[in-house]
């Protein structure tokens, strides 16, 4: 029975550390100062495609977006998401960062 309690305590400690790490990771996210909405691609509208495109934005210290890489999302929405995030402006920071953002496309 003692082994079970030790295992439970170990699992509980690991889960706690993961939660703390995750909250610390998202606590450093920079706020968007200038947000540009994406243009809905005509083909995606015609095909009734909606969804979320997740991208990684490389942001310089002054807040400008230097590079955008798609992490996930529908192929018809990826280019529009990338184009709009490239125009975003984040709040300045002492160093550059990589921000993970989600761009949502909802059908009108």
N, C-alpha and C positions, 0 to 999 in steps of 0.2 A: 504493500500500500504506500510505503514511503517513496518508492520509485515513481509511482503515479503522480504524487504531489510535486516531486521535483520536476517532472516533465511538464506538468501543468504550469508551474511557476516559470519555467524556462520559456514556454510558448507564450505566456502572458507578457513576460518581459520583452520578448522579440516583437510581439504585436505592438506594445507600447512604444518601442523605439521606432518602429516603422511609421506609426501615426505621428510621432514627434518630427521625424525626418520629413514626412510629407507636408506637414503644416509649415515647417521651416522653409521648404522648397517653394511653396506657394506664397509665403509671406514676403519674399523678395521680388515678386512680380511687379514690374513697372506699370504705371497707369498710362492709358492712352490719352494724349492731350488733343490730338486731331484724328477723328475717326472718319473714314471715307466708306460709304456703303457700296457694296458690290453691284455692278450691273448684272442683271439676270441674263444669262446667255439665251439667245433666241431659240436655239435647238433644245435647250433644257426646258424652256417654257412650252414649246410645241410638244415635247415628249412627256410633259408633266413631271419632271424630275425635281425633287427637293431634297434637302438634307444639310448635313454639316460637313464642312471641309476643315480639317485641323492642319495648321501650318506652324512651322518653326520660323520665327523672324529673328534674324541677327540684327541687333540694335546697337548703334554706336553710343558713345558717352553723351553726345549732344541730343540723342533721342531719335535721330533719323534711322530709317530702316535701310540696312545695307544689302541684305539678301533674304529671300523667302524660299523655304523648302516645304513641299507638301508632305504631310505625314499620312493623312488618310482623307478619303472623300470620293465622291462620284467624279468620274473622268470628265463629264460635261461641265462640272462646276469648278474644277481645279484652277483653270487659267483665270477666271474671274476673281476667285478668292485671292490668288497670288497678286494680281494686278491691284486690287484695292488695298491689301495690306502693305504693299510697297509704298503707298501714299500716306500711310499713317505716320503720326509723330508721337513718340512716347516722351514722358517726362525725362529731363536730363538726369544723369547719374555720374558718379565718379569713374565708372568704367563701363565698357560695353557689356552686353548680355545677350542671351538667347531667350526669347519669350515664346511660349507655346500658346497660340490663340485659336479659337474656333470661330469660323465664319458660317453663319446660318443662312440658308436660302429657303424661304417660305413662298409657296405659290400664292399669287394674288387671288 
